[in-house]
Amino acid sequence: MMKTCSLCHSELPERYNYCYQCGEYVGDAVALKPPVSPEVEAQQQQQEWVIHYGCLTLIVLWAIFGVWFFFHMNR
Ligand SMILES: [Zn+2]
């Protein structure tokens, strides 16, 4: 697997931590986090938001249903 220097865009072997062309650090931070475009990042944040509030809504609905069920059981 190759990685690309963020400064001069030359291809480097995975084991290299520094670019042999310009000396730029191309360690783990560059290798693990590929550049994400703002559009994709916004989409991911929106998905996280939907999942977060979706779960919250489900929990609230379950709580309401539980209370409703509890009162109807005791009648
Ligand atoms: Zn470089």
N, CA, C, O and the ligand as a Tripos MOL2 file, in Angstrom:
@<TRIPOS>MOLECULE
protein
  301   299    76     0     0
PROTEIN
NO_CHARGES

@<TRIPOS>ATOM
      1 N           0.8450   -1.2010    0.0000 N.3       1 MET1
      2 CA          0.0000    0.0000    0.0000 C.3       1 MET1
      3 C           0.8810    1.2520    0.0000 C.2       1 MET1
      4 O           1.8550    1.3310    0.7490 O.2       1 MET1
      5 N           0.5400    2.2040   -0.8240 N.am      2 MET2
      6 CA          1.3080    3.4450   -0.9290 C.3       2 MET2
      7 C           0.5340    4.5930   -0.2840 C.2       2 MET2
      8 O          -0.6940    4.5770   -0.2060 O.2       2 MET2
      9 N           1.2900    5.5810    0.1720 N.am      3 LYS3
     10 CA          0.6420    6.8060    0.6340 C.3       3 LYS3
     11 C           1.2490    7.9940   -0.0930 C.2       3 LYS3
     12 O           2.3520    7.9220   -0.6340 O.2       3 LYS3
     13 N           0.4980    9.0870   -0.0910 N.am      4 THR4
     14 CA          0.8950   10.2500   -0.8680 C.3       4 THR4
     15 C           1.3120   11.3840    0.0630 C.2       4 THR4
     16 O           0.6490   11.6640    1.0610 O.2       4 THR4
     17 N           2.4160   12.0240   -0.2800 N.am      5 CYS5
     18 CA          2.8710   13.1770    0.4790 C.3       5 CYS5
     19 C           1.8890   14.3260    0.2930 C.2       5 CYS5
     20 O           1.4790   14.6280   -0.8280 O.2       5 CYS5
     21 N           1.5150   14.9640    1.4020 N.am      6 SER6
     22 CA          0.5290   16.0410    1.3120 C.3       6 SER6
     23 C           1.1300   17.3140    0.7270 C.2       6 SER6
     24 O           0.3950   18.2100    0.3110 O.2       6 SER6
     25 N           2.4560   17.4030    0.6920 N.am      7 LEU7
     26 CA          3.0960   18.6360    0.2360 C.3       7 LEU7
     27 C           3.4700   18.5750   -1.2460 C.2       7 LEU7
     28 O           3.1250   19.4690   -2.0190 O.2       7 LEU7
     29 N           4.1850   17.5010   -1.6360 N.am      8 CYS8
     30 CA          4.6390   17.4320   -3.0280 C.3       8 CYS8
     31 C           3.9150   16.3520   -3.8250 C.2       8 CYS8
     32 O           4.1760   16.1770   -5.0150 O.2       8 CYS8
     33 N           2.9860   15.6100   -3.1590 N.am      9 HIS9
     34 CA          2.1310   14.6200   -3.8170 C.3       9 HIS9
     35 C           2.9080   13.4850   -4.4810 C.2       9 HIS9
     36 O           2.4500   12.9100   -5.4680 O.2       9 HIS9
     37 N           4.0880   13.1640   -3.9360 N.am     10 SER10
     38 CA          4.8100   12.0210   -4.4770 C.3      10 SER10
     39 C           4.4270   10.7650   -3.7090 C.2      10 SER10
     40 O           4.1680   10.8120   -2.5060 O.2      10 SER10
     41 N           4.3940    9.6450   -4.4180 N.am     11 GLU11
     42 CA          4.0180    8.3650   -3.8310 C.3      11 GLU11
     43 C           5.1420    7.8460   -2.9470 C.2      11 GLU11
     44 O           6.3080    7.8620   -3.3410 O.2      11 GLU11
     45 N           4.7830    7.3790   -1.7380 N.am     12 LEU12
     46 CA          5.7790    6.8790   -0.7930 C.3      12 LEU12
     47 C           5.3620    5.5000   -0.3060 C.2      12 LEU12
     48 O           4.1680    5.2420   -0.1540 O.2      12 LEU12
     49 N           6.3180    4.6060   -0.0560 N.am     13 PRO13
     50 CA          5.9730    3.3220    0.5580 C.3      13 PRO13
     51 C           5.4040    3.5250    1.9580 C.2      13 PRO13
     52 O           5.7160    4.5130    2.6230 O.2      13 PRO13
     53 N           4.5600    2.5780    2.4070 N.am     14 GLU14
     54 CA          3.8390    2.6980    3.6730 C.3      14 GLU14
     55 C           4.7740    2.8810    4.8650 C.2      14 GLU14
     56 O           4.4280    3.5690    5.8250 O.2      14 GLU14
     57 N           5.9640    2.2650    4.8090 N.am     15 ARG15
     58 CA          6.8580    2.2890    5.9670 C.3      15 ARG15
     59 C           7.5400    3.6380    6.1480 C.2      15 ARG15
     60 O           8.1280    3.8900    7.1990 O.2      15 ARG15
     61 N           7.4760    4.4990    5.1590 N.am     16 TYR16
     62 CA          8.1280    5.8050    5.2600 C.3      16 TYR16
     63 C           7.3180    6.7400    6.1570 C.2      16 TYR16
     64 O           6.1050    6.8730    5.9950 O.2      16 TYR16
     65 N           8.0050    7.3900    7.1110 N.am     17 ASN17
     66 CA          7.3340    8.3790    7.9440 C.3      17 ASN17
     67 C           7.5770    9.8010    7.4470 C.2      17 ASN17
     68 O           6.8210   10.7230    7.7530 O.2      17 ASN17
     69 N           8.6460    9.9540    6.6760 N.am     18 TYR18
     70 CA          8.9700   11.2720    6.1330 C.3      18 TYR18
     71 C           9.1650   11.1670    4.6210 C.2      18 TYR18
     72 O           9.7420   10.2010    4.1230 O.2      18 TYR18
     73 N           8.6890   12.1510    3.9190 N.am     19 CYS19
     74 CA          8.8080   12.1780    2.4690 C.3      19 CYS19
     75 C          10.2790   12.2900    2.0700 C.2      19 CYS19
     76 O          11.0110   13.1220    2.6060 O.2      19 CYS19
     77 N          10.7100   11.4470    1.1260 N.am     20 TYR20
     78 CA         12.1010   11.5300    0.6900 C.3      20 TYR20
     79 C          12.3170   12.6220   -0.3480 C.2      20 TYR20
     80 O          13.4540   12.9030   -0.7280 O.2      20 TYR20
     81 N          11.2330   13.2390   -0.8090 N.am     21 GLN21
     82 CA         11.3580   14.3450   -1.7660 C.3      21 GLN21
     83 C          11.5250   15.6880   -1.0520 C.2      21 GLN21
     84 O          12.4100   16.4740   -1.3920 O.2      21 GLN21
     85 N          10.6580   15.9450   -0.0490 N.am     22 CYS22
     86 CA         10.6510   17.2640    0.5840 C.3      22 CYS22
     87 C          10.8110   17.2030    2.0990 C.2      22 CYS22
     88 O          10.9480   18.2440    2.7420 O.2      22 CYS22
     89 N          10.7960   16.0010    2.6830 N.am     23 GLY23
     90 CA         10.9890   15.8790    4.1240 C.3      23 GLY23
     91 C           9.7370   16.1060    4.9460 C.2      23 GLY23
     92 O           9.8120   16.1610    6.1740 O.2      23 GLY23
     93 N           8.5900   16.2380    4.3040 N.am     24 GLU24
     94 CA          7.3270   16.4340    5.0150 C.3      24 GLU24
     95 C           6.9520   15.1630    5.7840 C.2      24 GLU24
     96 O           7.1500   14.0510    5.2950 O.2      24 GLU24
     97 N           6.4050   15.3420    7.0000 N.am     25 TYR25
     98 CA          5.9810   14.1920    7.8020 C.3      25 TYR25
     99 C           4.7500   13.5570    7.1760 C.2      25 TYR25
    100 O           3.7430   14.2240    6.9390 O.2      25 TYR25
    101 N           4.8440   12.2610    6.9120 N.am     26 VAL26
    102 CA          3.7150   11.5520    6.3140 C.3      26 VAL26
    103 C           3.3900   10.3130    7.1480 C.2      26 VAL26
    104 O           3.0960    9.2430    6.6170 O.2      26 VAL26
    105 N           3.4530   10.4890    8.4760 N.am     27 GLY27
    106 CA          3.2710    9.3710    9.4050 C.3      27 GLY27
    107 C           1.8330    8.9170    9.5260 C.2      27 GLY27
    108 O           1.0360    9.0800    8.6010 O.2      27 GLY27
    109 N           1.5050    8.3420   10.6790 N.am     28 ASP28
    110 CA          0.2320    7.6700   10.8970 C.3      28 ASP28
    111 C          -0.9720    8.5720   10.6530 C.2      28 ASP28
    112 O          -1.9790    8.1230   10.1060 O.2      28 ASP28
    113 N          -0.8780    9.8360   11.0500 N.am     29 ALA29
    114 CA         -2.0280   10.7400   10.9220 C.3      29 ALA29
    115 C          -2.4600   10.8530    9.4690 C.2      29 ALA29
    116 O          -3.6530   10.9090    9.1730 O.2      29 ALA29
    117 N          -1.4910   10.8870    8.5650 N.am     30 VAL30
    118 CA         -1.8080   10.9910    7.1380 C.3      30 VAL30
    119 C          -2.2970    9.6510    6.6110 C.2      30 VAL30
    120 O          -3.2310    9.5960    5.8110 O.2      30 VAL30
    121 N          -1.6700    8.5790    7.0580 N.am     31 ALA31
    122 CA         -1.9920    7.2590    6.5220 C.3      31 ALA31
    123 C          -3.3780    6.7990    6.9670 C.2      31 ALA31
    124 O          -4.1050    6.1820    6.1880 O.2      31 ALA31
    125 N          -3.7510    7.0980    8.2280 N.am     32 LEU32
    126 CA         -5.0070    6.5870    8.7550 C.3      32 LEU32
    127 C          -6.1920    7.4590    8.3570 C.2      32 LEU32
    128 O          -7.3080    6.9590    8.2090 O.2      32 LEU32
    129 N          -5.9590    8.7510    8.1840 N.am     33 LYS33
    130 CA         -7.0710    9.6440    7.8710 C.3      33 LYS33
    131 C          -6.9340   10.1810    6.4510 C.2      33 LYS33
    132 O          -6.2590   11.1860    6.2320 O.2      33 LYS33
    133 N          -7.5640    9.5250    5.4920 N.am     34 PRO34
    134 CA         -7.5510   10.0620    4.1340 C.3      34 PRO34
    135 C          -8.3390   11.3640    4.0900 C.2      34 PRO34
    136 O          -9.3130   11.5200    4.8260 O.2      34 PRO34
    137 N          -7.9350   12.2920    3.2450 N.am     35 PRO35
    138 CA         -8.6310   13.5820    3.1900 C.3      35 PRO35
    139 C         -10.1000   13.4160    2.8550 C.2      35 PRO35
    140 O         -10.4490   12.7820    1.8590 O.2      35 PRO35
    141 N         -10.9660   13.9880    3.6890 N.am     36 VAL36
    142 CA        -12.4120   13.8920    3.4850 C.3      36 VAL36
    143 C         -12.9160   15.2420    3.0170 C.2      36 VAL36
    144 O         -12.6200   16.2730    3.6200 O.2      36 VAL36
    145 N         -13.6660   15.2270    1.9570 N.am     37 SER37
    146 CA        -14.2010   16.4800    1.4050 C.3      37 SER37
    147 C         -15.2790   17.0230    2.3400 C.2      37 SER37
    148 O         -15.9480   16.2470    3.0220 O.2      37 SER37
    149 N         -15.4590   18.3450    2.3820 N.am     38 PRO38
    150 CA        -16.4600   18.9460    3.2870 C.3      38 PRO38
    151 C         -17.8680   18.4170    3.0510 C.2      38 PRO38
    152 O         -18.6630   18.3010    3.9830 O.2      38 PRO38
    153 N         -18.1700   18.0970    1.7880 N.am     39 GLU39
    154 CA        -19.5100   17.5800    1.4820 C.3      39 GLU39
    155 C         -19.7520   16.2380    2.1570 C.2      39 GLU39
    156 O         -20.8050   16.0060    2.7520 O.2      39 GLU39
    157 N         -18.7450   15.3460    2.0540 N.am     40 VAL40
    158 CA        -18.8590   14.0210    2.6660 C.3      40 VAL40
    159 C         -18.9350   14.1570    4.1800 C.2      40 VAL40
    160 O         -19.6970   13.4520    4.8400 O.2      40 VAL40
    161 N         -18.1310   15.0780    4.7240 N.am     41 GLU41
    162 CA        -18.1180   15.2790    6.1720 C.3      41 GLU41
    163 C         -19.4830   15.7710    6.6590 C.2      41 GLU41
    164 O         -19.9820   15.3210    7.6910 O.2      41 GLU41
    165 N         -20.0790   16.6970    5.9070 N.am     42 ALA42
    166 CA        -21.3980   17.2240    6.2670 C.3      42 ALA42
    167 C         -22.4430   16.1140    6.2020 C.2      42 ALA42
    168 O         -23.3350   16.0310    7.0460 O.2      42 ALA42
    169 N         -22.3140   15.2560    5.1730 N.am     43 GLN43
    170 CA        -23.2510   14.1410    5.0210 C.3      43 GLN43
    171 C         -23.1310   13.1700    6.2010 C.2      43 GLN43
    172 O         -24.1310   12.6860    6.7310 O.2      43 GLN43
    173 N         -21.8790   12.8980    6.5970 N.am     44 GLN44
    174 CA        -21.6530   11.9980    7.7240 C.3      44 GLN44
    175 C         -22.2200   12.5850    9.0090 C.2      44 GLN44
    176 O         -22.8040   11.8740    9.8270 O.2      44 GLN44
    177 N         -22.0390   13.9110    9.1790 N.am     45 GLN45
    178 CA        -22.5670   14.5590   10.3720 C.3      45 GLN45
    179 C         -24.0840   14.4970   10.3880 C.2      45 GLN45
    180 O         -24.7000   14.3120   11.4370 O.2      45 GLN45
    181 N         -24.6850   14.6560    9.1960 N.am     46 GLN46
    182 CA        -26.1410   14.5810    9.1000 C.3      46 GLN46
    183 C         -26.6280   13.1740    9.4420 C.2      46 GLN46
    184 O         -27.6330   13.0020   10.1310 O.2      46 GLN46
    185 N         -25.8860   12.1580    8.9420 N.am     47 GLN47
    186 CA        -26.2500   10.7760    9.2480 C.3      47 GLN47
    187 C         -26.1480   10.5060   10.7460 C.2      47 GLN47
    188 O         -27.0120    9.8540   11.3320 O.2      47 GLN47
    189 N         -25.0640   11.0250   11.3650 N.am     48 GLU48
    190 CA        -24.9050   10.8550   12.8080 C.3      48 GLU48
    191 C         -26.0450   11.5280   13.5550 C.2      48 GLU48
    192 O         -26.5540   10.9980   14.5430 O.2      48 GLU48
    193 N         -26.4440   12.7040   13.0700 N.am     49 TRP49
    194 CA        -27.5430   13.4520   13.6870 C.3      49 TRP49
    195 C         -28.8340   12.6470   13.6020 C.2      49 TRP49
    196 O         -29.5790   12.5470   14.5770 O.2      49 TRP49
    197 N         -29.0960   12.0690   12.4190 N.am     50 VAL50
    198 CA        -30.3200   11.2860   12.2140 C.3      50 VAL50
    199 C         -30.3220   10.0700   13.1300 C.2      50 VAL50
    200 O         -31.3340    9.7630   13.7600 O.2      50 VAL50
    201 N         -29.1700    9.3670   13.2060 N.am     51 ILE51
    202 CA        -29.0720    8.1810   14.0580 C.3      51 ILE51
    203 C         -29.2660    8.5700   15.5210 C.2      51 ILE51
    204 O         -29.9810    7.9000   16.2650 O.2      51 ILE51
    205 N         -28.6160    9.6660   15.9200 N.am     52 HIS52
    206 CA        -28.6800   10.1230   17.3100 C.3      52 HIS52
    207 C         -30.1190   10.4290   17.7140 C.2      52 HIS52
    208 O         -30.6090    9.9190   18.7220 O.2      52 HIS52
    209 N         -30.7950   11.2670   16.9210 N.am     53 TYR53
    210 CA        -32.1450   11.6700   17.2820 C.3      53 TYR53
    211 C         -33.1620   10.5760   16.9930 C.2      53 TYR53
    212 O         -34.2270   10.5330   17.6100 O.2      53 TYR53
    213 N         -32.8310    9.6870   16.0510 N.am     54 GLY54
    214 CA        -33.6930    8.5330   15.8140 C.3      54 GLY54
    215 C         -33.7500    7.6310   17.0240 C.2      54 GLY54
    216 O         -34.8240    7.1820   17.4240 O.2      54 GLY54
    217 N         -32.5870    7.3640   17.6130 N.am     55 CYS55
    218 CA        -32.5060    6.5400   18.8180 C.3      55 CYS55
    219 C         -33.2250    7.2190   19.9720 C.2      55 CYS55
    220 O         -33.9550    6.5790   20.7290 O.2      55 CYS55
    221 N         -33.0100    8.5210   20.0960 N.am     56 LEU56
    222 CA        -33.6340    9.2830   21.1780 C.3      56 LEU56
    223 C         -35.1540    9.2270   21.0700 C.2      56 LEU56
    224 O         -35.8530    9.0620   22.0700 O.2      56 LEU56
    225 N         -35.6630    9.3670   19.8330 N.am     57 THR57
    226 CA        -37.1020    9.3100   19.5910 C.3      57 THR57
    227 C         -37.6520    7.9350   19.9510 C.2      57 THR57
    228 O         -38.7190    7.8190   20.5530 O.2      57 THR57
    229 N         -36.8990    6.8820   19.5700 N.am     58 LEU58
    230 CA        -37.3350    5.5220   19.8920 C.3      58 LEU58
    231 C         -37.4240    5.3130   21.3950 C.2      58 LEU58
    232 O         -38.3770    4.7160   21.8940 O.2      58 LEU58
    233 N         -36.4040    5.8200   22.1220 N.am     59 ILE59
    234 CA        -36.3770    5.6630   23.5740 C.3      59 ILE59
    235 C         -37.5580    6.3950   24.2060 C.2      59 ILE59
    236 O         -38.2040    5.8680   25.1110 O.2      59 ILE59
    237 N         -37.8420    7.6120   23.7280 N.am     60 VAL60
    238 CA        -38.9590    8.4020   24.2590 C.3      60 VAL60
    239 C         -40.2780    7.6900   23.9820 C.2      60 VAL60
    240 O         -41.1440    7.6140   24.8540 O.2      60 VAL60
    241 N         -40.4310    7.1660   22.7540 N.am     61 LEU61
    242 CA        -41.6570    6.4470   22.3990 C.3      61 LEU61
    243 C         -41.8330    5.2180   23.2680 C.2      61 LEU61
    244 O         -42.9420    4.9260   23.7160 O.2      61 LEU61
    245 N         -40.7380    4.4880   23.5110 N.am     62 TRP62
    246 CA        -40.8070    3.3030   24.3530 C.3      62 TRP62
    247 C         -41.2050    3.6650   25.7800 C.2      62 TRP62
    248 O         -41.9780    2.9530   26.4210 O.2      62 TRP62
    249 N         -40.6550    4.8040   26.2790 N.am     63 ALA63
    250 CA        -40.9760    5.2500   27.6320 C.3      63 ALA63
    251 C         -42.4560    5.5910   27.7250 C.2      63 ALA63
    252 O         -43.1210    5.2070   28.6880 O.2      63 ALA63
    253 N         -42.9820    6.3150   26.7240 N.am     64 ILE64
    254 CA        -44.4000    6.7020   26.7080 C.3      64 ILE64
    255 C         -45.2750    5.4500   26.6440 C.2      64 ILE64
    256 O         -46.2670    5.3410   27.3650 O.2      64 ILE64
    257 N         -44.9030    4.5100   25.7810 N.am     65 PHE65
    258 CA        -45.6560    3.2680   25.6470 C.3      65 PHE65
    259 C         -45.6260    2.4690   26.9620 C.2      65 PHE65
    260 O         -46.6250    1.8780   27.3700 O.2      65 PHE65
    261 N         -44.4440    2.4680   27.6140 N.am     66 GLY66
    262 CA        -44.3130    1.7530   28.8840 C.3      66 GLY66
    263 C         -45.2240    2.3180   29.9460 C.2      66 GLY66
    264 O         -45.8660    1.5640   30.6780 O.2      66 GLY66
    265 N         -45.2930    3.6380   30.0440 N.am     67 VAL67
    266 CA        -46.1600    4.3000   31.0320 C.3      67 VAL67
    267 C         -47.6200    4.0130   30.7090 C.2      67 VAL67
    268 O         -48.4190    3.7000   31.5910 O.2      67 VAL67
    269 N         -47.9560    4.1270   29.4070 N.am     68 TRP68
    270 CA        -49.3320    3.8610   28.9630 C.3      68 TRP68
    271 C         -49.7340    2.4170   29.3130 C.2      68 TRP68
    272 O         -50.8240    2.1740   29.8300 O.2      68 TRP68
    273 N         -48.8390    1.4700   29.0220 N.am     69 PHE69
    274 CA        -49.0890    0.0540   29.2780 C.3      69 PHE69
    275 C         -49.2610   -0.1910   30.7750 C.2      69 PHE69
    276 O         -50.1370   -0.9470   31.1940 O.2      69 PHE69
    277 N         -48.4110    0.4610   31.5790 N.am     70 PHE70
    278 CA        -48.4310    0.2930   33.0240 C.3      70 PHE70
    279 C         -49.7960    0.6940   33.5850 C.2      70 PHE70
    280 O         -50.3710   -0.0280   34.3990 O.2      70 PHE70
    281 N         -50.3130    1.8480   33.1470 N.am     71 PHE71
    282 CA        -51.5920    2.3330   33.6890 C.3      71 PHE71
    283 C         -52.7480    1.4790   33.2110 C.2      71 PHE71
    284 O         -53.7260    1.3040   33.9380 O.2      71 PHE71
    285 N         -52.6560    0.9380   31.9940 N.am     72 HIS72
    286 CA        -53.7470    0.1000   31.5000 C.3      72 HIS72
    287 C         -53.7370   -1.2850   32.1220 C.2      72 HIS72
    288 O         -54.7710   -1.9500   32.1870 O.2      72 HIS72
    289 N         -52.5670   -1.7210   32.5790 N.am     73 MET73
    290 CA        -52.4620   -3.0210   33.2420 C.3      73 MET73
    291 C         -53.1490   -2.9780   34.6050 C.2      73 MET73
    292 O         -53.7170   -3.9820   35.0360 O.2      73 MET73
    293 N         -53.1100   -1.8560   35.2780 N.am     74 ASN74
    294 CA        -53.5990   -1.7620   36.6370 C.3      74 ASN74
    295 C         -55.0890   -1.4260   36.7340 C.2      74 ASN74
    296 O         -55.6570   -1.3260   37.8220 O.2      74 ASN74
    297 N         -55.6880   -1.2580   35.5790 N.am     75 ARG75
    298 CA        -57.1230   -0.9930   35.6110 C.3      75 ARG75
    299 C         -57.9190   -2.2350   35.8740 C.2      75 ARG75
    300 O         -59.1470   -2.1800   35.9320 O.2      75 ARG75
    301 ZN          6.9330   15.4520   -0.1860 Zn       76 ZN76
@<TRIPOS>BOND
     1     1     2 1
     2     2     3 1
     3     3     4 2
     4     3     5 am
     5     5     6 1
     6     6     7 1
     7     7     8 2
     8     7     9 am
     9     9    10 1
    10    10    11 1
    11    11    12 2
    12    11    13 am
    13    13    14 1
    14    14    15 1
    15    15    16 2
    16    15    17 am
    17    17    18 1
    18    18    19 1
    19    19    20 2
    20    19    21 am
    21    21    22 1
    22    22    23 1
    23    23    24 2
    24    23    25 am
    25    25    26 1
    26    26    27 1
    27    27    28 2
    28    27    29 am
    29    29    30 1
    30    30    31 1
    31    31    32 2
    32    31    33 am
    33    33    34 1
    34    34    35 1
    35    35    36 2
    36    35    37 am
    37    37    38 1
    38    38    39 1
    39    39    40 2
    40    39    41 am
    41    41    42 1
    42    42    43 1
    43    43    44 2
    44    43    45 am
    45    45    46 1
    46    46    47 1
    47    47    48 2
    48    47    49 am
    49    49    50 1
    50    50    51 1
    51    51    52 2
    52    51    53 am
    53    53    54 1
    54    54    55 1
    55    55    56 2
    56    55    57 am
    57    57    58 1
    58    58    59 1
    59    59    60 2
    60    59    61 am
    61    61    62 1
    62    62    63 1
    63    63    64 2
    64    63    65 am
    65    65    66 1
    66    66    67 1
    67    67    68 2
    68    67    69 am
    69    69    70 1
    70    70    71 1
    71    71    72 2
    72    71    73 am
    73    73    74 1
    74    74    75 1
    75    75    76 2
    76    75    77 am
    77    77    78 1
    78    78    79 1
    79    79    80 2
    80    79    81 am
    81    81    82 1
    82    82    83 1
    83    83    84 2
    84    83    85 am
    85    85    86 1
    86    86    87 1
    87    87    88 2
    88    87    89 am
    89    89    90 1
    90    90    91 1
    91    91    92 2
    92    91    93 am
    93    93    94 1
    94    94    95 1
    95    95    96 2
    96    95    97 am
    97    97    98 1
    98    98    99 1
    99    99   100 2
   100    99   101 am
   101   101   102 1
   102   102   103 1
   103   103   104 2
   104   103   105 am
   105   105   106 1
   106   106   107 1
   107   107   108 2
   108   107   109 am
   109   109   110 1
   110   110   111 1
   111   111   112 2
   112   111   113 am
   113   113   114 1
   114   114   115 1
   115   115   116 2
   116   115   117 am
   117   117   118 1
   118   118   119 1
   119   119   120 2
   120   119   121 am
   121   121   122 1
   122   122   123 1
   123   123   124 2
   124   123   125 am
   125   125   126 1
   126   126   127 1
   127   127   128 2
   128   127   129 am
   129   129   130 1
   130   130   131 1
   131   131   132 2
   132   131   133 am
   133   133   134 1
   134   134   135 1
   135   135   136 2
   136   135   137 am
   137   137   138 1
   138   138   139 1
   139   139   140 2
   140   139   141 am
   141   141   142 1
   142   142   143 1
   143   143   144 2
   144   143   145 am
   145   145   146 1
   146   146   147 1
   147   147   148 2
   148   147   149 am
   149   149   150 1
   150   150   151 1
   151   151   152 2
   152   151   153 am
   153   153   154 1
   154   154   155 1
   155   155   156 2
   156   155   157 am
   157   157   158 1
   158   158   159 1
   159   159   160 2
   160   159   161 am
   161   161   162 1
   162   162   163 1
   163   163   164 2
   164   163   165 am
   165   165   166 1
   166   166   167 1
   167   167   168 2
   168   167   169 am
   169   169   170 1
   170   170   171 1
   171   171   172 2
   172   171   173 am
   173   173   174 1
   174   174   175 1
   175   175   176 2
   176   175   177 am
   177   177   178 1
   178   178   179 1
   179   179   180 2
   180   179   181 am
   181   181   182 1
   182   182   183 1
   183   183   184 2
   184   183   185 am
   185   185   186 1
   186   186   187 1
   187   187   188 2
   188   187   189 am
   189   189   190 1
   190   190   191 1
   191   191   192 2
   192   191   193 am
   193   193   194 1
   194   194   195 1
   195   195   196 2
   196   195   197 am
   197   197   198 1
   198   198   199 1
   199   199   200 2
   200   199   201 am
   201   201   202 1
   202   202   203 1
   203   203   204 2
   204   203   205 am
   205   205   206 1
   206   206   207 1
   207   207   208 2
   208   207   209 am
   209   209   210 1
   210   210   211 1
   211   211   212 2
   212   211   213 am
   213   213   214 1
   214   214   215 1
   215   215   216 2
   216   215   217 am
   217   217   218 1
   218   218   219 1
   219   219   220 2
   220   219   221 am
   221   221   222 1
   222   222   223 1
   223   223   224 2
   224   223   225 am
   225   225   226 1
   226   226   227 1
   227   227   228 2
   228   227   229 am
   229   229   230 1
   230   230   231 1
   231   231   232 2
   232   231   233 am
   233   233   234 1
   234   234   235 1
   235   235   236 2
   236   235   237 am
   237   237   238 1
   238   238   239 1
   239   239   240 2
   240   239   241 am
   241   241   242 1
   242   242   243 1
   243   243   244 2
   244   243   245 am
   245   245   246 1
   246   246   247 1
   247   247   248 2
   248   247   249 am
   249   249   250 1
   250   250   251 1
   251   251   252 2
   252   251   253 am
   253   253   254 1
   254   254   255 1
   255   255   256 2
   256   255   257 am
   257   257   258 1
   258   258   259 1
   259   259   260 2
   260   259   261 am
   261   261   262 1
   262   262   263 1
   263   263   264 2
   264   263   265 am
   265   265   266 1
   266   266   267 1
   267   267   268 2
   268   267   269 am
   269   269   270 1
   270   270   271 1
   271   271   272 2
   272   271   273 am
   273   273   274 1
   274   274   275 1
   275   275   276 2
   276   275   277 am
   277   277   278 1
   278   278   279 1
   279   279   280 2
   280   279   281 am
   281   281   282 1
   282   282   283 1
   283   283   284 2
   284   283   285 am
   285   285   286 1
   286   286   287 1
   287   287   288 2
   288   287   289 am
   289   289   290 1
   290   290   291 1
   291   291   292 2
   292   291   293 am
   293   293   294 1
   294   294   295 1
   295   295   296 2
   296   295   297 am
   297   297   298 1
   298   298   299 1
   299   299   300 2
@<TRIPOS>SUBSTRUCTURE
     1 MET1         2 RESIDUE 1 A MET
     2 MET2         6 RESIDUE 1 A MET
     3 LYS3        10 RESIDUE 1 A LYS
     4 THR4        14 RESIDUE 1 A THR
     5 CYS5        18 RESIDUE 1 A CYS
     6 SER6        22 RESIDUE 1 A SER
     7 LEU7        26 RESIDUE 1 A LEU
     8 CYS8        30 RESIDUE 1 A CYS
     9 HIS9        34 RESIDUE 1 A HIS
    10 SER10       38 RESIDUE 1 A SER
    11 GLU11       42 RESIDUE 1 A GLU
    12 LEU12       46 RESIDUE 1 A LEU
    13 PRO13       50 RESIDUE 1 A PRO
    14 GLU14       54 RESIDUE 1 A GLU
    15 ARG15       58 RESIDUE 1 A ARG
    16 TYR16       62 RESIDUE 1 A TYR
    17 ASN17       66 RESIDUE 1 A ASN
    18 TYR18       70 RESIDUE 1 A TYR
    19 CYS19       74 RESIDUE 1 A CYS
    20 TYR20       78 RESIDUE 1 A TYR
    21 GLN21       82 RESIDUE 1 A GLN
    22 CYS22       86 RESIDUE 1 A CYS
    23 GLY23       90 RESIDUE 1 A GLY
    24 GLU24       94 RESIDUE 1 A GLU
    25 TYR25       98 RESIDUE 1 A TYR
    26 VAL26      102 RESIDUE 1 A VAL
    27 GLY27      106 RESIDUE 1 A GLY
    28 ASP28      110 RESIDUE 1 A ASP
    29 ALA29      114 RESIDUE 1 A ALA
    30 VAL30      118 RESIDUE 1 A VAL
    31 ALA31      122 RESIDUE 1 A ALA
    32 LEU32      126 RESIDUE 1 A LEU
    33 LYS33      130 RESIDUE 1 A LYS
    34 PRO34      134 RESIDUE 1 A PRO
    35 PRO35      138 RESIDUE 1 A PRO
    36 VAL36      142 RESIDUE 1 A VAL
    37 SER37      146 RESIDUE 1 A SER
    38 PRO38      150 RESIDUE 1 A PRO
    39 GLU39      154 RESIDUE 1 A GLU
    40 VAL40      158 RESIDUE 1 A VAL
    41 GLU41      162 RESIDUE 1 A GLU
    42 ALA42      166 RESIDUE 1 A ALA
    43 GLN43      170 RESIDUE 1 A GLN
    44 GLN44      174 RESIDUE 1 A GLN
    45 GLN45      178 RESIDUE 1 A GLN
    46 GLN46      182 RESIDUE 1 A GLN
    47 GLN47      186 RESIDUE 1 A GLN
    48 GLU48      190 RESIDUE 1 A GLU
    49 TRP49      194 RESIDUE 1 A TRP
    50 VAL50      198 RESIDUE 1 A VAL
    51 ILE51      202 RESIDUE 1 A ILE
    52 HIS52      206 RESIDUE 1 A HIS
    53 TYR53      210 RESIDUE 1 A TYR
    54 GLY54      214 RESIDUE 1 A GLY
    55 CYS55      218 RESIDUE 1 A CYS
    56 LEU56      222 RESIDUE 1 A LEU
    57 THR57      226 RESIDUE 1 A THR
    58 LEU58      230 RESIDUE 1 A LEU
    59 ILE59      234 RESIDUE 1 A ILE
    60 VAL60      238 RESIDUE 1 A VAL
    61 LEU61      242 RESIDUE 1 A LEU
    62 TRP62      246 RESIDUE 1 A TRP
    63 ALA63      250 RESIDUE 1 A ALA
    64 ILE64      254 RESIDUE 1 A ILE
    65 PHE65      258 RESIDUE 1 A PHE
    66 GLY66      262 RESIDUE 1 A GLY
    67 VAL67      266 RESIDUE 1 A VAL
    68 TRP68      270 RESIDUE 1 A TRP
    69 PHE69      274 RESIDUE 1 A PHE
    70 PHE70      278 RESIDUE 1 A PHE
    71 PHE71      282 RESIDUE 1 A PHE
    72 HIS72      286 RESIDUE 1 A HIS
    73 MET73      290 RESIDUE 1 A MET
    74 ASN74      294 RESIDUE 1 A ASN
    75 ARG75      298 RESIDUE 1 A ARG
    76 ZN76       301 GROUP 0 **** ****
